[in-house]
Amino acid sequence: MSGPPIVGTPGALPAVPSQAAHLGQGIAYPVRADSKGRLALSWGLTAVSESMASICSTEPGERCMQPDYGAATATFEPQDSHRIRAAIEETVADHEPRVTGLGDIEPRNGQTMETVEVDIPYSVVNEATSQTLVYPFFARPTTDG
């Protein structure tokens, strides 16, 4: 028998990319296939940004094994800046250890009457530059007939 035995999934990444550094890697969000038909992966700051987007787009209770995960409010719940801010801060503190601090979360009117855009500034552990995620939350059903 020549060479070391093959361990793992054939065709998988042989090692974590150096860009992953201390932030790790995971399945890309939204889930999609890469050019070879496998699940796409993301790493480093991209993985953190995608995790933040996942938190914003998931309603609490939507994940049965993590019922408190998510900051999206239900469609017909009232939307106000305090609710949005509190939901994001709580969920990030509980589920995203790579984010060390959130800045002032600023909800503002979106491009349509049905959305509220939220600027979410955050700092990533051991990173010098802060990041900002701009995420559109659904605000209310349309009133057009």
Summary of the structure (lengths in Angstrom):
residues: 145
radius of gyration: 18.6
end to end distance: 73.2
largest distance: 73.2
contacts: 356
relative contact order: 0.14
helix: 24%
strand: 23%
